[in-house]
């Protein structure tokens, strides 16, 4: 049963990427973080009217691409009232092209 769920999830993710929606969400999340440093995922969810699962997925991709960083310290989120890590964009001069595209500049 787990294999079937995993396959469905992977297929859905591929369709999401192929539709172009994933890239559009990715860009919206990145731009929001650039404009609002030290923002939480819940703040992004509310501001962009996106599902939290979509926000978390795009944040994970942006972190893997090293375009954003997550704070080590936790703060009280103004939306949830819970402790949460904040997110901040990485300055363009600190982004490694190889991390983004898999090739050296």
Protein Blocks (a to p, Z undefined) as FASTA:
>chain_A
ZZmmmmmmmmmmmmmmmnommmmmmmmmmmmmmmmghiafklmmmmnopafklmmmmmmm
mmmnopaccdfbdcddfklopacdddddddfklpcfklmnopaZZ
